[in-house]
Amino acid sequence: MTGYDGLRSALAGPVDRVLEVSLGGSFSRLGYEARSRLLPEYTEAPEPTLAGRNVLITGATSGIGLSAAIRLARHGARVHFLARSKQRAERTRRQVAVVAGRAGYDPDGVSYGIADLDSLASVREFAAAFASGHDRLDVLIHNAGAIHPGYQRNSAGLELTVAGQVVAPFLLTYQLFGLLRQSAPSRVITVSSGGMYTQGLDLSSLQLTAADYQGVTAYARAKRAQVALSAQWAKRAGGTGVAFHAMHPGWVRTPGIARSLPTFSRLLGPLLRTPDQGADTIIWLASADPDRLSTGRFWHDRRRRPVYRIPGARPAALDEGQRLWDWTAEQAGVDASQLPMSDPSR
Ligand SMILES: NC(=O)c1ccc[n+]([C@@H]2O[C@H](COP(=O)([O-])OP(=O)(O)OC[C@H]3O[C@@H](n4cnc5c(N)ncnc54)[C@H](OP(=O)(O)O)[C@@H]3O)[C@@H](O)[C@H]2O)c1
């Protein structure tokens, strides 16, 4: 070990801990840049290899998802994505296919299906088409997300933040669980947000009403619910070889954040991460040796992180995760009590 390596290894743990405590340091570009130079998860990590793996990602037409799709294709994955606009999907397909081709992989391996996560009927149709057209699914990435500025409900009466970011990913996972299981070891990755730290897990206040609606609060609660559901899936899918990971990307310069939090985005300016930096832990979770990743955990910058940090933001009850699971399954119109014994997509 050189003197530099010794210094790096001595600094890695303390610097990571200081960043974690500072929160802003951790979420910003500074956190990524320090950790990627110091932590062995970066400095000793092999190049990701995803050749021949089937990856399905939502929200690939913009920001973090686009960056993730490009990097997945560059490392050999056959990238399929869910998009709600045919025009943006086609533009993304071309962009990702060029990268796959340049890296020596089949550009025709990049494909998409159209669905709007705000509509469960649309998700069901998408999942059925995907399951009938593919014989395996190695990685499913729930990345799509948004802060809705105003209160809106879908045709089933669900508030849109909850419909698109809690119930829809649950339904998609449920419908593709059979494929994931037969492709084991496989994994499901959920892109949450550090904003969830501000909210406890409380089913009774997950859905805001028109009167008390605030986009940022609705979003943070939905992101909290995503992480709780990922842990519930992990518990139920034990022994199937399907692993569940949730992560947060930090503060990332994307069209989404510029649109929904313009002042924050302007103030943070150069401290925001690049989309590639935001996507980094997604790629790492998608490609790392499965034996190194315990299922049901929450990750940021390639390390396991606590799920709760603020004393007031805790689960409303010990069985709140179970209650959330039951409620979400009911909203999705599925009987998930039998998972993983049943094989819903087969
Ligand atoms: N940027 C950050 O600082 C930050 C921080 C924490 C967490 N995140 C999370 O990271 C993920 C990606 O965010 P981003 O910042 O990259 O946002 P973005 O640039 O707005 O991209 C969001 C993606 O999600 C898609 N999408 C949104 N609603 C959808 C729906 N109902 N159905 C289908 N697709 C939908 C969008 O499709 P269209 O192109 O059709 O709009 C787009 O591809 C989100 O889950 C977000 O919550 C981001």
The ligand as an SDF file (V2000), in Angstrom:
LIG
                    3D

 48 52  0  0  0  0  0  0  0  0999 V2000
  -33.2870   15.4620   -8.8400 N   0  0  0  0  0  0  0  0  0  0  0  0
  -33.1410   15.2960   -7.5380 C   0  0  0  0  0  0  0  0  0  0  0  0
  -32.4710   16.0840   -6.8480 O   0  0  0  0  0  0  0  0  0  0  0  0
  -33.7920   14.1330   -6.8430 C   0  0  0  0  0  0  0  0  0  0  0  0
  -33.5920   14.0150   -5.4500 C   0  0  0  0  0  0  0  0  0  0  0  0
  -34.1650   12.9300   -4.8040 C   0  0  0  0  0  0  0  0  0  0  0  0
  -34.8780   11.9920   -5.5020 C   0  0  0  0  0  0  0  0  0  0  0  0
  -35.0690   12.1360   -6.8410 N   0  0  0  0  0  0  0  0  0  0  0  0
  -35.8570   11.1000   -7.5230 C   0  0  0  0  0  0  0  0  0  0  0  0
  -35.1830   10.6830   -8.6820 O   0  0  0  0  0  0  0  0  0  0  0  0
  -36.1250   10.2220   -9.6530 C   0  0  0  0  0  0  0  0  0  0  0  0
  -35.8560   10.8930  -10.9710 C   0  0  0  0  0  0  0  0  0  0  0  0
  -36.0460   12.2970  -10.8070 O   0  0  0  0  0  0  0  0  0  0  0  0
  -35.4060   13.4040  -11.7670 P   0  0  0  0  0  0  0  0  0  0  0  0
  -34.9290   14.4830  -10.8690 O   0  0  0  0  0  0  0  0  0  0  0  0
  -34.4990   12.7590  -12.7250 O   0  0  0  0  0  0  0  0  0  0  0  0
  -36.7550   13.9560  -12.4660 O   0  0  0  0  0  0  0  0  0  0  0  0
  -37.1230   14.2790  -13.9960 P   0  0  0  0  0  0  0  0  0  0  0  0
  -35.9930   14.8980  -14.6970 O   0  0  0  0  0  0  0  0  0  0  0  0
  -38.3970   15.0680  -13.9130 O   0  0  0  0  0  0  0  0  0  0  0  0
  -37.4530   12.8410  -14.5890 O   0  0  0  0  0  0  0  0  0  0  0  0
  -38.5670   12.1400  -14.1110 C   0  0  0  0  0  0  0  0  0  0  0  0
  -38.8930   10.9840  -15.0180 C   0  0  0  0  0  0  0  0  0  0  0  0
  -40.0510   10.3160  -14.5170 O   0  0  0  0  0  0  0  0  0  0  0  0
  -41.0220   10.2220  -15.5560 C   0  0  0  0  0  0  0  0  0  0  0  0
  -42.3700   10.2570  -15.0000 N   0  0  0  0  0  0  0  0  0  0  0  0
  -42.8680   11.1220  -14.0890 C   0  0  0  0  0  0  0  0  0  0  0  0
  -44.1630   10.8490  -13.8470 N   0  0  0  0  0  0  0  0  0  0  0  0
  -44.4930    9.7860  -14.6160 C   0  0  0  0  0  0  0  0  0  0  0  0
  -45.6660    9.0420  -14.8210 C   0  0  0  0  0  0  0  0  0  0  0  0
  -46.8170    9.3440  -14.1910 N   0  0  0  0  0  0  0  0  0  0  0  0
  -45.6530    7.9980  -15.6740 N   0  0  0  0  0  0  0  0  0  0  0  0
  -44.5240    7.6800  -16.3550 C   0  0  0  0  0  0  0  0  0  0  0  0
  -43.3690    8.3480  -16.2000 N   0  0  0  0  0  0  0  0  0  0  0  0
  -43.3500    9.3960  -15.3490 C   0  0  0  0  0  0  0  0  0  0  0  0
  -40.7620   11.4390  -16.4160 C   0  0  0  0  0  0  0  0  0  0  0  0
  -41.3410   11.2710  -17.7030 O   0  0  0  0  0  0  0  0  0  0  0  0
  -41.6310   12.5090  -18.6840 P   0  0  0  0  0  0  0  0  0  0  0  0
  -40.3580   12.7280  -19.4790 O   0  0  0  0  0  0  0  0  0  0  0  0
  -42.7600   12.0270  -19.5090 O   0  0  0  0  0  0  0  0  0  0  0  0
  -41.9670   13.6960  -17.8250 O   0  0  0  0  0  0  0  0  0  0  0  0
  -39.2410   11.4400  -16.4440 C   0  0  0  0  0  0  0  0  0  0  0  0
  -38.7490   10.4640  -17.3330 O   0  0  0  0  0  0  0  0  0  0  0  0
  -37.5110   10.5500   -9.0770 C   0  0  0  0  0  0  0  0  0  0  0  0
  -38.0640    9.4110   -8.4610 O   0  0  0  0  0  0  0  0  0  0  0  0
  -37.2120   11.6010   -8.0410 C   0  0  0  0  0  0  0  0  0  0  0  0
  -38.1800   11.6120   -7.0250 O   0  0  0  0  0  0  0  0  0  0  0  0
  -34.5390   13.1770   -7.5400 C   0  0  0  0  0  0  0  0  0  0  0  0
  1  2  1  0
  2  3  2  0
  2  4  1  0
  4  5  1  0
  4 48  2  0
  5  6  2  0
  6  7  1  0
  7  8  2  0
  8  9  1  0
  8 48  1  0
  9 10  1  0
  9 46  1  0
 10 11  1  0
 11 12  1  0
 11 44  1  0
 12 13  1  0
 13 14  1  0
 14 15  2  0
 14 16  1  0
 14 17  1  0
 17 18  1  0
 18 19  2  0
 18 20  1  0
 18 21  1  0
 21 22  1  0
 22 23  1  0
 23 24  1  0
 23 42  1  0
 24 25  1  0
 25 26  1  0
 25 36  1  0
 26 27  1  0
 26 35  1  0
 27 28  2  0
 28 29  1  0
 29 30  1  0
 29 35  2  0
 30 31  1  0
 30 32  2  0
 32 33  1  0
 33 34  2  0
 34 35  1  0
 36 37  1  0
 36 42  1  0
 37 38  1  0
 38 39  2  0
 38 40  1  0
 38 41  1  0
 42 43  1  0
 44 45  1  0
 44 46  1  0
 46 47  1  0
M  CHG  2   8   1  16  -1
M  END
$$$$
